[in-house]
């Protein structure tokens, strides 16, 4: 579906991709959204797929060749994190969002918007925060059960 | 002491609808239909339970936009006019059906019901529904709670900017307090959509409890020891009650609350679809637009002799049987669970309030029967509100509920799909602009501090455009513009638009509303940035959208 408000502009909107939002949708799906990029000033296009669907292409713009990278993140025992598997999705010109289906459920991921080689080099234009997709399986951990007493404000 | 607790929670919400200038528009009619078919019958049921000494503890969640509609004077006047028109129509129906023996009885029953509801609205409530809910809360019969300001899908807001979620929550609580004079103990999460990142915001905003889908507890970071039959504390101290999915499917109805029992009234066959427009015209708000009248004389199934005429008595008997069956089932489960737990098991039965009466005509009577049966016919179950439960059982397990919603699959696909994802992109962009606006205005204010008028005048004279700095009262205008922009943004964030976009009948309305609020927002943002605020524009928006007077744009910083 096309974005029916594609021509709506937001004055003062940052014209560089400084923020990339990831919204977990289900154990395997995540929505990535980012502000309109410098140069593709005609606004947003519809989200969906990996950008190859012509229905989702924006009418004009010059941010061709951008790529969305979803990177699995694994925690180390020392508290750091190491990158895991990575998936790349080509984006249509002017696209400002993408609903991504991952291969496995329950991953912890980060996303990056990467410019095509030769424009901004290999430097990502934007990075998302780390997001954990829900796990479809019930937790089987045997962690200790903690019991608490809270006196909440506002209770009737 | 009871062996089990039954906590019935009814959630009601409607998007904010600006009253149309001349006559009620389509969306405005939604409110009148729901008032007539759901809110007023529910008020009557609760009054009768109180009169008959039935101990009832019910939780009612009223969304801030619905509260605003109930407080709106134009809407209140038009509701009375709508009910009066429907009573007149039902009286005319008595004449029309006088020679139609099959329809005479349901038409008479419907007319009588409307007379009772008219009386409830004008005499009992004095035309103000909110007063009746306030009174029921004061007498301890119901616990009132609320939700985000415009019923926003909070995980979506949170993913954009935490400030967007915080603003929705804070504004919702403030709007409730303004209407009822106190903060609510509980907070309704639209679609029961929960993500652990919400916890900190809910905690710092003083929320006492939330209702989550049962799967949120089953998949919690440490599995809930009592499953869905006791609440857990989230790390912030907010209590999370797990919705019982078995109880969510009402007997005699499908999963969405539409009746399936053949004896129940068929809500799809309205006289508005069958009778000539000329006959209906005097009773329509817009004389050229048909609206559902609520007069429906047929049942879902047919009898052995082929009749499909609605028989009220048979339908109510069936509703009572379903109430009995539901109660017995919960009693049985409570007795099975009681020996395994250190406290009576809790059954959280959370529903969309509009199922009762509107979707399911006999729903309010079902509720009436259920509450009476729980009071008179057994001593295993006791009705409690979540707030009351927490007073009785202060010690609960602490864990982090899992990402979940009350959708079939338990996640967010229903609200963030390929057809609706574009909405979040727009909202995300607008929230960023709002944040920048509030920050820049704040910096201007801070930057202006310490300057004297002469410095301001110099700056004004030096301005290349000749616009200069705002005059003294422009700060006030700027604040009003920021508030108006924030209000439009909050209205655009309503979760209804995503839901309605997926309904072909209402998709155009949702697109129009989204476009209206976002373009209003963009226009205001442009004026604020250029420091060329048009006071007439602000006044028009304040007049046309008289909601969320408590809004504070600083929440976006």
Interface residues (C-beta under 8 A of the other chain):
Chain A: X1 X3 X4 X5 X8 X9 X10 X11 X12 X13 X14 X19 X21 X22 X23 X24 X25 X26 X27 X29 X31 X33 X35 X36 X44 X45 X46 X47 X48 X49 X96 X97 X99 X133 X134 X135 X137 X138 X139 X141 X143 X144 X145 X146 X147 X148 X149 X150 X151 X152 X153 X154 X155 X156
Chain B: X143 X155 X156 X159 X160 X182 X183 X184 X185 X195 X206 X207 X208 X209 X218 X219 X220 X221 X222 X223 X225 X233 X237 X238 X239 X385 X387 X388 X390 X391 X394 X395 X396 X397 X398 X399 X402 X403 X404 X409 X411 X412 X413 X416 X417 X418 X419 X421 X422 X424 X425 X426 X428 X429 X430 X432 X433 X436 X437 X511 X514 X515 X518 X519 X521 X522 X525 X526 X529
